[in-house]
Amino acid sequence: MELELWHIWLLLAVGLFVIEIFISTFVSVCFGIASLITGIVTYWGFIIPEQLLVFIGCSALGLLIIKPYIKKHFISNKYQPDNDYQKLIGKETIVMEEINERKNTGRIVLSGSTWKAKSQFGEIIPKDSFVKVLNIDYSVITVKNL
């Protein structure tokens, strides 16, 4: 069996759809749909310049119309990360690594992330202790032992 040009367009479409599974930007889907349509018109006997016009036109339509529609209606905009770190002040958490300013160590787990921590008065707070968040200064959290 010999590969014809329309087979190549369809294989390109399948490849682009597979790529879309891994990247999820909807650009590959637009090009994949354009390749699929171009493969169909190639089967009907369109010549190469016409195929390229169909591919470019369908790609442009997909990128200008389909992609914004898909992003608007099918991608959830509900999850917005909470970057207001002041809400974390006053929370209680656990020490993951001993807090010792002399050794420059200390990490806590807070709100699903690990943070560098220092104690309020420079005291040593052992691992697995419970602490209360007093202040957040950039990425360093000041805590006190409970």
N, C-alpha and C positions, 0 to 999 in steps of 0.2 A: 504494500500500500504506500502510496506516495503522498506526502504532505502537500496540501494545497494552501493557497494564501489564506483562505477563510479559516482553515484549521489553526493557523498561526495566530490569527486574531482571537479566536476562541480560547486557545491555550493562554494567550496573554491576559485575557479577561479572567480566567480561572486563577492564574498566578497573582493578579492584582487583588482579587477577592481574598485569597489566602494571606497576602501581605496585610490587608486591612484587618484581619483577625488579630494580628500582632501589634499593629501601630495605632489603630482606632482614631485616625484623624479625619476620616471620610473623604480624603483626597483620592486614595486608591480606589474607593468605591466609585467615585465619579469617573475616573479613568477606566475602571473595569466595565462599567455600564457602557461607556463610549466604545470600548473595544468589542463588547458583545454586539452592539448595534452595528458597528462597522463590519464585524464578521458575518452578520446576517446579510447586509447589503452586498458584501463581497461575494457571497454565495449566489446572489441574484445576477451577478455579472458586472458589477461596477468596476471601472478601471482604477488604477492606483491613485491618480490625482483626485478622483471623486472620493475614494476611500479616505484619503487624508483630510479632505474637506469635511466629510461626515465625522471622522474622529475628532478633529479640532472643534467643530461646531457642537458636537455632543459633550465633549469635555468642558467647553466654556459654559454651556447651559447647565451642566451638572454642578460646576463650581460656583456659578452665580445664583442658581435657583435651588437645586436639591440640597446642597450642603448646608446653607443657612436654614432651610426648612427642617432638616433632620436635627441640626443642633438646637433649634428652638423648641421642637416638639418631643424629641426623644431623649435628650440628655438632661438629667436631673440637675437643677440649679439650687436644690434645697440645701445641700451640704455646703456650708461656708465655714471655714475654720475660724475659730474664735481667737483673735489675736489681742484681745484686751487682757493683758497679763495682770492688770490690777485686780481682776476678779479672783486671782489665785491667792492674794494676800489674806491671811487668816486661816487658810486650809491646813489640815494636818496631813502629814505624810511620813514615809519611812526612809531611813538613811540606808543607802545602798553601798556606800563606801565611807569609811571612817572620816569624819570631818576633823581635820587637823591643819590649821593654818601654817604651822611651822614646816610641815612636810608638803604643803600646798596640795592637800588631798581633800576630797569631800564631794560626794555626789548623792543626790536624792532622786526619788521617782515621784513625779508630780504630773498629774493630768495626762498620763500615758507617755511621758517623755522623761529622759534623765537630764538633770540640771546640775551644774556646778554649784556647790553650796559652801557657805561659811557661817560660822556661829556668831551669835550676837556680840559676845564679849571675848571671843578668841578661845573659848574653852574647847576641849576635845570631846566630840560626841561619837560614841562607838557605833559600829555597823548594827543595823536592825533596831535602832532606837527610833522612837516616834518623836517628831519635831513639828513645830508650827511655823508657817511661813510669815515672816515679819516684813520683808521688803524685797523688791526685785529691782536690781540695778543691771540693766542690759541682760547678760546671760548668767549673772551670779545672783543666787538667792540667799538672803540672810535669814537664818532660822534660829529658833531657841528650842532647847530640850524640854520635853514635857515631863 
